[in-house]
């Protein structure tokens, strides 16, 4: 749960540095909104990292 959150936080901050790509910016916004408004559902998702 926490490791997944940390992973996406890293992904978010990393992709901010690559703001030239519009799709990544959009993806970052989605992740940001997702983690602010749907934190209780994060533990239901499974990521293979």
Phi and psi restraints in degrees (range 20) as a CNS / XPLOR table:
assign (resid 1 and name C) (resid 2 and name N)
       (resid 2 and name CA) (resid 2 and name C) 1.0 -69.8 20.0 2
assign (resid 2 and name N) (resid 2 and name CA)
       (resid 2 and name C) (resid 3 and name N) 1.0 -37.6 20.0 2
assign (resid 2 and name C) (resid 3 and name N)
       (resid 3 and name CA) (resid 3 and name C) 1.0 -64.7 20.0 2
assign (resid 3 and name N) (resid 3 and name CA)
       (resid 3 and name C) (resid 4 and name N) 1.0 -38.1 20.0 2
assign (resid 3 and name C) (resid 4 and name N)
       (resid 4 and name CA) (resid 4 and name C) 1.0 -63.9 20.0 2
assign (resid 4 and name N) (resid 4 and name CA)
       (resid 4 and name C) (resid 5 and name N) 1.0 -42.8 20.0 2
assign (resid 4 and name C) (resid 5 and name N)
       (resid 5 and name CA) (resid 5 and name C) 1.0 -62.6 20.0 2
assign (resid 5 and name N) (resid 5 and name CA)
       (resid 5 and name C) (resid 6 and name N) 1.0 -44.0 20.0 2
assign (resid 5 and name C) (resid 6 and name N)
       (resid 6 and name CA) (resid 6 and name C) 1.0 -63.3 20.0 2
assign (resid 6 and name N) (resid 6 and name CA)
       (resid 6 and name C) (resid 7 and name N) 1.0 -39.5 20.0 2
assign (resid 6 and name C) (resid 7 and name N)
       (resid 7 and name CA) (resid 7 and name C) 1.0 -60.4 20.0 2
assign (resid 7 and name N) (resid 7 and name CA)
       (resid 7 and name C) (resid 8 and name N) 1.0 -45.3 20.0 2
assign (resid 7 and name C) (resid 8 and name N)
       (resid 8 and name CA) (resid 8 and name C) 1.0 -73.3 20.0 2
assign (resid 8 and name N) (resid 8 and name CA)
       (resid 8 and name C) (resid 9 and name N) 1.0 -29.1 20.0 2
assign (resid 8 and name C) (resid 9 and name N)
       (resid 9 and name CA) (resid 9 and name C) 1.0 -64.2 20.0 2
assign (resid 9 and name N) (resid 9 and name CA)
       (resid 9 and name C) (resid 10 and name N) 1.0 -42.4 20.0 2
assign (resid 9 and name C) (resid 10 and name N)
       (resid 10 and name CA) (resid 10 and name C) 1.0 -63.5 20.0 2
assign (resid 10 and name N) (resid 10 and name CA)
       (resid 10 and name C) (resid 11 and name N) 1.0 -44.9 20.0 2
assign (resid 10 and name C) (resid 11 and name N)
       (resid 11 and name CA) (resid 11 and name C) 1.0 -59.9 20.0 2
assign (resid 11 and name N) (resid 11 and name CA)
       (resid 11 and name C) (resid 12 and name N) 1.0 -41.8 20.0 2
assign (resid 11 and name C) (resid 12 and name N)
       (resid 12 and name CA) (resid 12 and name C) 1.0 -62.7 20.0 2
assign (resid 12 and name N) (resid 12 and name CA)
       (resid 12 and name C) (resid 13 and name N) 1.0 -52.0 20.0 2
assign (resid 12 and name C) (resid 13 and name N)
       (resid 13 and name CA) (resid 13 and name C) 1.0 -67.0 20.0 2
assign (resid 13 and name N) (resid 13 and name CA)
       (resid 13 and name C) (resid 14 and name N) 1.0 -33.6 20.0 2
assign (resid 13 and name C) (resid 14 and name N)
       (resid 14 and name CA) (resid 14 and name C) 1.0 -67.0 20.0 2
assign (resid 14 and name N) (resid 14 and name CA)
       (resid 14 and name C) (resid 15 and name N) 1.0 -45.3 20.0 2
assign (resid 14 and name C) (resid 15 and name N)
       (resid 15 and name CA) (resid 15 and name C) 1.0 -70.4 20.0 2
assign (resid 15 and name N) (resid 15 and name CA)
       (resid 15 and name C) (resid 16 and name N) 1.0 -22.7 20.0 2
assign (resid 15 and name C) (resid 16 and name N)
       (resid 16 and name CA) (resid 16 and name C) 1.0 -61.7 20.0 2
assign (resid 16 and name N) (resid 16 and name CA)
       (resid 16 and name C) (resid 17 and name N) 1.0 -31.7 20.0 2
assign (resid 16 and name C) (resid 17 and name N)
       (resid 17 and name CA) (resid 17 and name C) 1.0 -71.5 20.0 2
assign (resid 17 and name N) (resid 17 and name CA)
       (resid 17 and name C) (resid 18 and name N) 1.0 -15.9 20.0 2
assign (resid 17 and name C) (resid 18 and name N)
       (resid 18 and name CA) (resid 18 and name C) 1.0 -109.4 20.0 2
assign (resid 18 and name N) (resid 18 and name CA)
       (resid 18 and name C) (resid 19 and name N) 1.0 47.6 20.0 2
assign (resid 18 and name C) (resid 19 and name N)
       (resid 19 and name CA) (resid 19 and name C) 1.0 -69.8 20.0 2
assign (resid 19 and name N) (resid 19 and name CA)
       (resid 19 and name C) (resid 20 and name N) 1.0 -2.1 20.0 2
assign (resid 19 and name C) (resid 20 and name N)
       (resid 20 and name CA) (resid 20 and name C) 1.0 -67.9 20.0 2
assign (resid 20 and name N) (resid 20 and name CA)
       (resid 20 and name C) (resid 21 and name N) 1.0 -25.9 20.0 2
assign (resid 20 and name C) (resid 21 and name N)
       (resid 21 and name CA) (resid 21 and name C) 1.0 -91.4 20.0 2
assign (resid 21 and name N) (resid 21 and name CA)
       (resid 21 and name C) (resid 22 and name N) 1.0 118.6 20.0 2
assign (resid 21 and name C) (resid 22 and name N)
       (resid 22 and name CA) (resid 22 and name C) 1.0 -66.7 20.0 2
assign (resid 22 and name N) (resid 22 and name CA)
       (resid 22 and name C) (resid 23 and name N) 1.0 -36.6 20.0 2
assign (resid 22 and name C) (resid 23 and name N)
       (resid 23 and name CA) (resid 23 and name C) 1.0 -65.6 20.0 2
assign (resid 23 and name N) (resid 23 and name CA)
       (resid 23 and name C) (resid 24 and name N) 1.0 -39.3 20.0 2
assign (resid 23 and name C) (resid 24 and name N)
       (resid 24 and name CA) (resid 24 and name C) 1.0 -66.9 20.0 2
assign (resid 24 and name N) (resid 24 and name CA)
       (resid 24 and name C) (resid 25 and name N) 1.0 -37.4 20.0 2
assign (resid 24 and name C) (resid 25 and name N)
       (resid 25 and name CA) (resid 25 and name C) 1.0 -60.6 20.0 2
assign (resid 25 and name N) (resid 25 and name CA)
       (resid 25 and name C) (resid 26 and name N) 1.0 -44.9 20.0 2
assign (resid 25 and name C) (resid 26 and name N)
       (resid 26 and name CA) (resid 26 and name C) 1.0 -61.8 20.0 2
assign (resid 26 and name N) (resid 26 and name CA)
       (resid 26 and name C) (resid 27 and name N) 1.0 -42.6 20.0 2
assign (resid 26 and name C) (resid 27 and name N)
       (resid 27 and name CA) (resid 27 and name C) 1.0 -61.9 20.0 2
assign (resid 27 and name N) (resid 27 and name CA)
       (resid 27 and name C) (resid 28 and name N) 1.0 -39.7 20.0 2
assign (resid 27 and name C) (resid 28 and name N)
       (resid 28 and name CA) (resid 28 and name C) 1.0 -63.7 20.0 2
assign (resid 28 and name N) (resid 28 and name CA)
       (resid 28 and name C) (resid 29 and name N) 1.0 -43.8 20.0 2
assign (resid 28 and name C) (resid 29 and name N)
       (resid 29 and name CA) (resid 29 and name C) 1.0 -59.4 20.0 2
assign (resid 29 and name N) (resid 29 and name CA)
       (resid 29 and name C) (resid 30 and name N) 1.0 -42.9 20.0 2
assign (resid 29 and name C) (resid 30 and name N)
       (resid 30 and name CA) (resid 30 and name C) 1.0 -61.6 20.0 2
assign (resid 30 and name N) (resid 30 and name CA)
       (resid 30 and name C) (resid 31 and name N) 1.0 -46.2 20.0 2
assign (resid 30 and name C) (resid 31 and name N)
       (resid 31 and name CA) (resid 31 and name C) 1.0 -61.6 20.0 2
assign (resid 31 and name N) (resid 31 and name CA)
       (resid 31 and name C) (resid 32 and name N) 1.0 -43.1 20.0 2
assign (resid 31 and name C) (resid 32 and name N)
       (resid 32 and name CA) (resid 32 and name C) 1.0 -61.4 20.0 2
assign (resid 32 and name N) (resid 32 and name CA)
       (resid 32 and name C) (resid 33 and name N) 1.0 -49.4 20.0 2
assign (resid 32 and name C) (resid 33 and name N)
       (resid 33 and name CA) (resid 33 and name C) 1.0 -62.9 20.0 2
assign (resid 33 and name N) (resid 33 and name CA)
       (resid 33 and name C) (resid 34 and name N) 1.0 -41.3 20.0 2
assign (resid 33 and name C) (resid 34 and name N)
       (resid 34 and name CA) (resid 34 and name C) 1.0 -59.3 20.0 2
assign (resid 34 and name N) (resid 34 and name CA)
       (resid 34 and name C) (resid 35 and name N) 1.0 -43.5 20.0 2
assign (resid 34 and name C) (resid 35 and name N)
       (resid 35 and name CA) (resid 35 and name C) 1.0 -80.4 20.0 2
assign (resid 35 and name N) (resid 35 and name CA)
       (resid 35 and name C) (resid 36 and name N) 1.0 -16.6 20.0 2
assign (resid 35 and name C) (resid 36 and name N)
       (resid 36 and name CA) (resid 36 and name C) 1.0 -84.8 20.0 2
assign (resid 36 and name N) (resid 36 and name CA)
       (resid 36 and name C) (resid 37 and name N) 1.0 -43.2 20.0 2
assign (resid 36 and name C) (resid 37 and name N)
       (resid 37 and name CA) (resid 37 and name C) 1.0 -97.3 20.0 2
assign (resid 37 and name N) (resid 37 and name CA)
       (resid 37 and name C) (resid 38 and name N) 1.0 -19.9 20.0 2
assign (resid 37 and name C) (resid 38 and name N)
       (resid 38 and name CA) (resid 38 and name C) 1.0 -126.5 20.0 2
assign (resid 38 and name N) (resid 38 and name CA)
       (resid 38 and name C) (resid 39 and name N) 1.0 47.3 20.0 2
assign (resid 38 and name C) (resid 39 and name N)
       (resid 39 and name CA) (resid 39 and name C) 1.0 -68.6 20.0 2
assign (resid 39 and name N) (resid 39 and name CA)
       (resid 39 and name C) (resid 40 and name N) 1.0 -26.0 20.0 2
assign (resid 39 and name C) (resid 40 and name N)
       (resid 40 and name CA) (resid 40 and name C) 1.0 -74.2 20.0 2
assign (resid 40 and name N) (resid 40 and name CA)
       (resid 40 and name C) (resid 41 and name N) 1.0 -15.0 20.0 2
assign (resid 40 and name C) (resid 41 and name N)
       (resid 41 and name CA) (resid 41 and name C) 1.0 -95.9 20.0 2
assign (resid 41 and name N) (resid 41 and name CA)
       (resid 41 and name C) (resid 42 and name N) 1.0 -7.1 20.0 2
assign (resid 41 and name C) (resid 42 and name N)
       (resid 42 and name CA) (resid 42 and name C) 1.0 -60.3 20.0 2
assign (resid 42 and name N) (resid 42 and name CA)
       (resid 42 and name C) (resid 43 and name N) 1.0 -37.9 20.0 2
assign (resid 42 and name C) (resid 43 and name N)
       (resid 43 and name CA) (resid 43 and name C) 1.0 -70.3 20.0 2
assign (resid 43 and name N) (resid 43 and name CA)
       (resid 43 and name C) (resid 44 and name N) 1.0 -12.5 20.0 2
assign (resid 43 and name C) (resid 44 and name N)
       (resid 44 and name CA) (resid 44 and name C) 1.0 -83.5 20.0 2
assign (resid 44 and name N) (resid 44 and name CA)
       (resid 44 and name C) (resid 45 and name N) 1.0 -15.6 20.0 2
assign (resid 44 and name C) (resid 45 and name N)
       (resid 45 and name CA) (resid 45 and name C) 1.0 -92.6 20.0 2
assign (resid 45 and name N) (resid 45 and name CA)
       (resid 45 and name C) (resid 46 and name N) 1.0 146.1 20.0 2
assign (resid 45 and name C) (resid 46 and name N)
       (resid 46 and name CA) (resid 46 and name C) 1.0 -120.9 20.0 2
assign (resid 46 and name N) (resid 46 and name CA)
       (resid 46 and name C) (resid 47 and name N) 1.0 123.4 20.0 2
assign (resid 46 and name C) (resid 47 and name N)
       (resid 47 and name CA) (resid 47 and name C) 1.0 -116.9 20.0 2
assign (resid 47 and name N) (resid 47 and name CA)
       (resid 47 and name C) (resid 48 and name N) 1.0 134.1 20.0 2
assign (resid 47 and name C) (resid 48 and name N)
       (resid 48 and name CA) (resid 48 and name C) 1.0 -94.1 20.0 2
assign (resid 48 and name N) (resid 48 and name CA)
       (resid 48 and name C) (resid 49 and name N) 1.0 102.0 20.0 2
